[in-house]
Amino acid sequence: MLKLQGIYCPLATPFDHEGAIYKAKVAHNTGKANQVKLAGYVVGGATGEGALLTAGERTALFELVKQSAAADRQLLADVSAGGVAESVQLAAAAATLGYHGVLVCTPHAYIDQMRASETQELYFRAVADRAALPVVVVNRPAATGIHLDAACIARLAGHPNIAGLCDASGDVGKLLSVVRSVPKTFSVLSGSSAVLWPALDLGAAGGILPVANAAPYACITIWEAHRTREREAALDWQGRILAASALVSGARYGVAGIKHAMDLNGFYGGPCRLPLGPLRPEARAEIATAFDGIRG
């Protein structure tokens, strides 16, 4: 079973000014990220504008990152899709490329039906039954409108091909309930940098953090301080990234904010893919202020 531990970066996807995947910048960003002690990379997810990529583009992106990632990094392909069949096909492509696992978020095209816990469970079990790689369930209620309940997650944790959960809700009480109800072999990760330290303190095994695209060192510092039980250092760095994390969350400036912060910190952020548009000047200035002091 896949074991997840540490800080993972859900890689932003570089696009050129015509909206095509910028292959050279994929290598550039991954190469810079290789220089810090990240546990691995998530490719083609929400931060990577996966919903705006075709299945062929996502597979091509999986291959580009595989070519440039350091050998010691775990590679996780986000194969979230509208239904089981496409997720399974993307998982097969990732397995062929040598990926270690896949992330799957709740589909929400039929949100009324998907609100039922048994329907959610059916979806994840169907993907896990067929996927060629271990599955990590993603709970991202702000994006999907669906909040996976702890009881459903606990039942899914018993599936032999479901390895963990990434909880991006920011609800630390919910995360604690999950940690207490799943086997120790089931990895629970925080998807919110704003609550990284509390999540780790409550038993999370690490985090999948969008802000790590622009400030990987800060995220890793919190993890290392937790690992070595340096509580004050962890709290200090958690406080430092709080404002920056809030600005690049989906509720504020989202992927465009992350990409601007990347441009500020020596990575290539570049434009988002339409219909996501550019930031206004005042938003860019706000992000520059928040990331001052947590560069790189």
C-alpha positions, 0 to 999 in steps of 0.5 A: 500500500502507498504510504504518504508522508511529508509535504507534496506540491500540487504543481501549477501547470505552466502555459504560454501566452497562446494557452498551450502547455509550456514544456520548457517551464514544466522542466524549469519549475520541477527542477527548482522544486527538486532542490528542496525536500518535498516528498513528491508532486501532484500533477494535473489537479485543481492547482494545475488547472486539470479541469481545463486540460483535455485527457490527452494534455493531462497524460502529456503533462504526467509524462513531462513531470516524470521526465524532470522529477527527482528520482526520490519524489513520489508522483501522484496523478490527479485523475479526477473526472466526471465519471469512473471510466475517464478516471480509470483511463487516466490512472492506467496512463499514469501507471504506465509512466511509473507513477505511485498513486492517483488522486480522485475528487468527488465528481459534482456534475450531478451534485444532487445525486452525489450529495448522498453518502452511498453514491459518493462511496460507490464512486470511489470504490468503483474507481479503486476497484479498477484503478491500476494505482492506489487511490487517494480520496480528495475532499474539497467541498469549496470546489465541489459543494460536497463535504465527505463525512467522516463515516464515509471516509472511514468505510473507504479506508477499508478498501485495499486500494484506497491509500489515504485522504487529502482533506482540503476543507480546513476543518481540523475537527473533521480531520481529527475525527477521520484520523481517529477512525481510520487504520494507521496504514491509511494516510491523512493529509491536509490540503490547506496550508492555513491549518497545516500545523494544527493538522499535523499536531492532530495526526495528519501525515503531511500536506498537499499544499498549493502554496508550496508552488511559490514557497516550498521552503516555508511549508517544509519548515513547518513539517520539519519543525513538527517532525523534530517537535519544535513547536514554537518554530512550527507556530512561527512559520505557520503564522508567517504563511497565514496571510499568503495562504489565504490570498492564494486560496480558491476563495480569494485569488486562487490559481492566478494568485499562486501563479503570480506568487510563483513569478515573484519567487523565481518560478514560472507562473505565467498566465492561467488558461481561459476562462481564468483571467489575470489579476488586477494590479491591486491584487498583484500588489497585495500578493507581493506584500503577503509573500514578502519574507517568505520567498522561495 
